[in-house]
């Protein structure tokens, strides 16, 4: 599976947070997320070396080995040039760039194996036009190497040729898992049982709800601000959908529903984006005026319309986000 960096507002370092999630997620190897994080990290390294030192490389091929005695993972990488790449600048030092890539990739692969049982022997990352994609070769017979991969979903109605629904879904999962995982590990927030968002395609509104079961909701510690977590999740999902729509012609889904992967109920999520043939404008009449929209997008006090109501599935925290409000597209 090929995962793209640079197209859906990823941020360097999130993969490190991803592989440090709770032990409950141990063994749930998600190669989708691993490849996504690798592409982001490799892409940033190559772009930085091009901008700062004039290094003209668009990819790398790496093999990974683990020392059977120490368990230390090492990588051996080769830089790749494409027809788009020119000659290196005078300040470029390919050996140093190769060493940085080997160190970063080996570190990420080792953490993915230790935390989630991913067994990867090789990584190939290639780029074109500043966009990097990564593939992994995994030993499926290795102990604990259960894979999580999905078949490529069909393109939604009205999607452009540049829209890849698989990449969009993986990016939403990646960002959501990072946000919730950080809240759990750093602030002691309880496990989230569901994240659901309703989207009005003809407007910019995304209405998201975080659901906790009643037992978890009753035990939220004072260090955990669930209102802020709901705000962060709604903003992250809203911006992913907005950038995919503007840059890659992906239609806006009407709903996005994310639940913990497998039986872990941890901070690794599987998401489903649902589309309909004809987008409904029902939410149009409910949208606030422009002044209210600006306030809702920036003011945390506007997040909860019903003050964490108890629902049949548990207790919910709500936030309404205006897509594109962050202005970083």
C-alpha positions as CSV (number, residue, x, y, z in Angstrom):
1,X,0.0,0.0,0.0
2,X,1.3,3.4,-0.9
3,X,0.8,6.3,1.5
4,X,1.5,9.9,0.6
5,X,3.3,12.6,2.5
6,X,2.8,16.3,2.0
7,X,-0.8,16.2,0.7
8,X,-3.0,16.0,3.8
9,X,-1.5,18.4,6.3
10,X,0.7,16.0,8.2
11,X,3.2,17.2,10.7
12,X,6.7,15.8,11.3
13,X,7.0,13.8,14.5
14,X,3.5,12.6,14.9
15,X,4.6,9.1,14.0
16,X,6.8,9.1,17.1
17,X,3.8,9.9,19.2
18,X,1.8,7.2,17.4
19,X,4.2,4.4,18.3
20,X,4.2,5.5,21.9
21,X,0.5,4.8,22.5
22,X,-0.9,2.7,25.3
23,X,0.2,-0.9,25.9
24,X,-3.4,-1.9,25.1
25,X,-2.7,-1.4,21.5
26,X,0.4,-3.7,21.6
27,X,0.4,-6.2,18.7
28,X,-2.1,-4.1,16.5
29,X,0.3,-3.5,13.7
30,X,-1.0,-1.0,11.2
31,X,1.2,-0.8,8.2
32,X,-1.0,1.9,6.8
33,X,0.0,4.3,9.6
34,X,3.6,3.2,9.6
35,X,4.0,3.9,5.9
36,X,2.2,7.2,6.4
37,X,4.6,8.3,9.1
38,X,7.7,7.2,7.2
39,X,6.6,9.1,4.1
40,X,6.1,12.2,6.2
41,X,9.5,11.9,7.9
42,X,11.5,11.0,4.7
43,X,9.7,13.7,2.7
44,X,10.6,16.4,5.2
45,X,14.2,15.2,5.4
46,X,14.6,15.3,1.6
47,X,12.9,18.7,1.3
48,X,15.1,20.2,4.0
49,X,18.2,18.9,2.4
50,X,17.2,20.3,-1.0
51,X,16.4,23.7,0.4
52,X,19.3,24.1,2.8
53,X,22.1,22.2,1.0
54,X,21.1,21.8,-2.6
55,X,20.8,18.0,-2.4
56,X,18.7,16.8,-5.4
57,X,17.2,13.5,-4.3
58,X,13.6,12.4,-4.4
59,X,13.6,9.0,-2.6
60,X,15.5,6.3,-0.8
61,X,15.6,2.5,-0.6
62,X,16.5,0.9,2.7
63,X,17.0,-2.6,4.1
64,X,16.5,-3.2,7.8
65,X,18.3,-5.7,10.0
66,X,18.0,-6.6,13.7
67,X,20.9,-7.8,15.7
68,X,19.8,-11.1,17.2
69,X,21.9,-10.5,20.4
70,X,21.2,-6.9,21.2
71,X,17.9,-6.5,19.4
72,X,19.3,-3.2,17.8
73,X,17.8,-2.3,14.5
74,X,20.0,-0.8,11.8
75,X,19.2,0.5,8.3
76,X,21.2,0.6,5.1
77,X,19.9,3.1,2.7
78,X,20.6,4.2,-0.9
79,X,19.5,7.6,-2.2
80,X,17.4,7.7,-5.3
81,X,17.4,10.3,-8.1
82,X,14.5,10.7,-10.6
83,X,14.5,12.4,-14.0
84,X,13.2,15.5,-12.3
85,X,16.3,15.8,-10.1
86,X,19.3,17.9,-11.1
87,X,22.9,17.9,-10.0
88,X,23.7,18.3,-6.3
89,X,24.8,21.6,-5.0
90,X,28.3,22.2,-3.8
91,X,27.2,22.1,-0.1
92,X,25.4,18.8,-0.4
93,X,26.9,15.9,1.5
94,X,25.0,12.7,0.4
95,X,26.7,10.6,3.0
96,X,25.3,12.7,5.8
97,X,21.8,12.7,4.3
98,X,21.9,8.9,3.9
99,X,23.1,8.6,7.5
100,X,20.2,10.7,8.8
101,X,17.6,8.7,6.8
102,X,19.1,5.4,8.0
103,X,18.9,6.6,11.6
104,X,15.3,7.9,11.4
105,X,13.9,5.0,9.5
106,X,15.6,2.4,11.7
107,X,14.3,4.1,14.8
108,X,10.7,4.2,13.6
109,X,10.8,0.6,12.4
110,X,12.2,-0.6,15.8
111,X,9.5,1.3,17.7
112,X,6.8,-0.1,15.5
113,X,8.0,-3.6,16.1
114,X,8.4,-3.2,19.8
115,X,5.1,-1.5,20.4
116,X,2.9,-3.1,17.7
117,X,4.6,-6.2,16.4
118,X,5.3,-4.8,12.9
119,X,8.0,-6.8,11.2
120,X,9.5,-4.9,8.3
121,X,12.6,-5.8,6.3
122,X,12.7,-3.1,3.6
123,X,11.3,0.4,2.9
124,X,11.2,2.1,-0.4
125,X,10.2,5.8,-0.6
126,X,9.9,7.6,-3.9
127,X,8.8,11.1,-4.8
128,X,7.6,13.3,-7.6
129,X,6.8,17.0,-7.5
130,X,7.7,17.2,-3.8
131,X,5.2,14.4,-2.8
132,X,6.8,11.3,-1.2
133,X,5.2,7.9,-1.0
134,X,6.6,4.9,1.0
135,X,6.1,1.1,0.7
136,X,7.2,-1.5,3.2
137,X,8.1,-5.1,2.8
138,X,6.9,-7.1,5.8
139,X,7.7,-10.6,6.9
140,X,4.1,-11.9,7.4
141,X,5.4,-15.1,9.1
142,X,7.2,-13.2,11.8
143,X,6.1,-13.4,15.4
144,X,3.5,-10.7,16.1
145,X,3.4,-9.4,12.6
146,X,-0.3,-9.4,12.2
147,X,-1.0,-6.8,9.6
148,X,-3.8,-4.2,9.3
149,X,-4.4,-3.3,5.7
150,X,-7.6,-2.5,3.9
151,X,-8.5,-3.0,0.3
152,X,-8.6,0.3,-1.6
153,X,-12.0,1.8,-1.4
154,X,-13.8,2.9,-4.6
155,X,-13.7,6.6,-5.4
156,X,-16.7,8.6,-4.2
157,X,-19.1,10.2,-6.7
158,X,-17.6,13.4,-8.2
159,X,-14.0,12.7,-7.1
160,X,-11.2,13.9,-9.3
161,X,-8.5,11.6,-10.6
162,X,-6.1,13.1,-8.0
163,X,-8.4,12.0,-5.1
164,X,-7.4,8.8,-3.3
165,X,-10.0,7.9,-0.7
166,X,-7.7,5.3,0.9
167,X,-5.1,8.0,1.6
168,X,-7.7,10.4,2.9
169,X,-9.1,7.7,5.3
170,X,-5.6,6.8,6.5
171,X,-4.7,10.4,7.1
172,X,-7.8,11.0,9.2
173,X,-7.0,7.8,11.2
174,X,-3.4,8.9,11.6
175,X,-4.2,12.4,12.9
176,X,-7.0,11.2,15.2
177,X,-4.9,8.4,16.7
178,X,-2.1,10.9,17.4
179,X,-4.4,13.4,19.1
180,X,-6.2,10.8,21.3
181,X,-3.0,8.9,22.0
182,X,-1.3,12.1,23.3
183,X,-4.3,13.0,25.4
184,X,-4.2,9.5,27.0
185,X,-0.5,9.3,27.6
186,X,0.1,12.9,28.6
187,X,-3.1,13.9,30.4
188,X,-4.6,10.6,31.6
189,X,-7.7,10.9,29.4
190,X,-9.8,7.8,29.3
191,X,-10.2,5.7,26.1
192,X,-12.6,7.0,23.6
193,X,-15.2,4.5,22.3
194,X,-16.2,6.5,19.2
195,X,-15.6,9.7,17.3
196,X,-18.4,10.6,14.8
197,X,-18.6,13.7,12.6
198,X,-21.5,15.0,10.6
199,X,-20.5,17.2,7.6
200,X,-22.6,19.6,5.6
201,X,-21.1,19.3,2.1
202,X,-22.6,22.6,0.9
203,X,-21.3,24.5,4.0
204,X,-18.0,24.5,5.9
205,X,-19.4,23.0,9.1
206,X,-18.2,19.8,10.7
207,X,-20.1,18.7,13.9
208,X,-18.1,16.1,15.8
209,X,-18.9,14.1,19.0
210,X,-16.5,12.2,21.2
211,X,-18.2,9.3,23.0
212,X,-17.0,7.7,26.2
213,X,-18.8,4.9,27.9
214,X,-20.5,6.0,31.2
215,X,-17.9,4.3,33.4
216,X,-15.0,6.0,31.7
217,X,-16.8,9.3,31.6
218,X,-17.3,9.2,35.4
219,X,-13.6,8.7,35.9
220,X,-12.2,11.6,33.8
221,X,-9.3,13.0,35.8
222,X,-8.9,16.8,36.4
223,X,-5.8,16.7,34.2
224,X,-7.9,15.8,31.2
225,X,-9.9,18.5,29.4
226,X,-12.4,16.5,27.3
227,X,-13.9,19.8,25.9
228,X,-10.5,20.7,24.5
229,X,-9.9,17.2,23.1
230,X,-13.2,17.4,21.3
231,X,-12.3,20.7,19.9
232,X,-8.9,19.5,18.7
233,X,-10.3,16.3,17.1
234,X,-13.1,18.3,15.3
235,X,-10.5,20.8,14.0
236,X,-8.1,18.1,12.8
237,X,-10.7,16.1,11.0
238,X,-12.3,19.2,9.5
239,X,-8.9,20.5,8.2
240,X,-8.0,17.1,6.7
241,X,-11.3,17.0,4.8
242,X,-11.0,20.6,3.7
243,X,-7.4,20.2,2.3
244,X,-8.4,17.0,0.5
245,X,-11.3,18.8,-1.1
246,X,-9.4,21.9,-2.2
247,X,-6.1,20.4,-3.3
248,X,-7.1,17.0,-4.6
249,X,-10.8,17.3,-5.5
250,X,-12.1,14.8,-2.9
251,X,-15.8,15.3,-2.3
252,X,-16.7,16.0,1.3
253,X,-18.2,12.9,3.1
254,X,-21.5,13.3,4.9
255,X,-20.3,11.4,7.9
256,X,-17.0,10.2,9.3
257,X,-17.2,7.5,12.0
258,X,-14.1,6.2,13.8
259,X,-13.8,3.5,16.4
260,X,-10.9,1.8,18.2
261,X,-9.2,-0.8,16.0
262,X,-10.0,-4.4,16.9
263,X,-10.6,-5.3,20.5
264,X,-8.0,-2.9,22.0
265,X,-10.4,0.0,22.6
266,X,-7.2,2.0,22.7
267,X,-5.9,5.0,20.7
268,X,-5.6,3.4,17.3
269,X,-8.7,4.0,15.2
270,X,-10.4,2.6,12.1
271,X,-12.5,5.2,10.3
272,X,-15.2,5.0,7.7
273,X,-16.1,7.9,5.4
274,X,-19.6,7.7,4.1
275,X,-20.8,9.4,0.9
276,X,-24.2,9.8,-0.8
277,X,-24.9,10.3,-4.4
278,X,-26.7,13.6,-3.8
279,X,-25.4,15.8,-0.9
280,X,-28.2,17.0,1.4
281,X,-28.4,20.7,2.2
282,X,-30.5,20.2,5.3
283,X,-27.8,21.5,7.6
284,X,-27.6,24.7,5.6
285,X,-30.6,26.2,7.5
286,X,-28.9,25.4,10.8
287,X,-25.6,27.1,10.0
288,X,-25.0,30.3,12.1
289,X,-24.2,33.7,10.5
290,X,-20.7,34.7,9.6
291,X,-20.0,36.4,12.9
292,X,-21.1,33.3,14.8
293,X,-19.0,31.2,12.4
294,X,-15.8,33.1,13.3
295,X,-16.5,32.7,17.0
296,X,-17.3,29.0,16.7
297,X,-14.1,28.3,14.9
298,X,-11.9,30.0,17.4
299,X,-13.7,30.1,20.8
300,X,-13.7,26.9,22.9
301,X,-16.7,28.1,24.8
302,X,-18.9,27.5,21.7
303,X,-18.2,23.8,21.6
304,X,-20.8,22.0,23.6
305,X,-24.5,22.7,22.7
306,X,-25.9,20.1,25.2
307,X,-23.2,20.0,27.9
308,X,-21.9,16.4,27.5
309,X,-25.3,14.6,27.3
310,X,-25.7,10.9,28.2
311,X,-26.7,8.9,25.1
312,X,-27.5,5.2,24.7
313,X,-23.8,4.7,23.7
314,X,-22.3,6.7,26.6
315,X,-21.5,10.3,27.3
316,X,-20.6,12.7,24.5
317,X,-18.6,15.9,24.1
318,X,-19.4,18.0,21.0
319,X,-17.6,20.7,19.0
320,X,-18.6,22.5,15.7
321,X,-15.6,23.4,13.5
322,X,-15.6,25.5,10.4
323,X,-13.5,23.7,7.7
324,X,-10.6,25.8,6.5
325,X,-10.7,28.1,9.5
326,X,-7.1,27.5,10.4
327,X,-6.0,29.2,7.1
328,X,-3.1,26.8,6.5
329,X,-4.3,25.2,3.3
